[in-house]
Amino acid sequence: MQGNFFTDKTAVKTIDRYRIIYLGMAVLSFVITEMGRNIYRPFIYSNNIDDFGIADSIGNSGGIMVQVFFTLAILNSRGRKAFNVVVFLVIGYILYEILQPYLPRGTFDWKDIYGTLIGGVIALLVLFLLKKTIKNKVIYTFN
């Protein structure tokens, strides 16, 4: 299997259970993130509730999960390569946050870094549970 740091040629050309689950998780993560940003966050802010910064960082914690699962659905990464994808994206989000003060209208916020780390850990836990509970099965392979 010839490939790179994130995937291999056969995985990219294969539709299997994990790829479908990755796509479903990306959509679910997106819906939950947007509900958090448009329902939860305004409620917390308007009622002056201290939620320990969850409302502030929901975009990062949910956004990293969307990005992780969408990237995994595209690349169909497995095992160590899926872990590489998660780590690469989490580090990228953190570097982007660190660069915020140097970008137009950018604002650095530690809560966003914490949110990114927490979302990345949740994504890793979901991947671990997926591997332990669901047996992968190839549905279709493109030539």
Secondary structure as UniProt FT lines:
FT   HELIX           9..12
FT   STRAND          14..16
FT   HELIX           17..35
FT   HELIX           36..40
FT   HELIX           41..46
FT   TURN            47..48
FT   TURN            52..53
FT   HELIX           54..75
FT   HELIX           80..99
FT   HELIX           100..102
FT   TURN            104..105
FT   HELIX           110..133
FT   STRAND          138..141
//
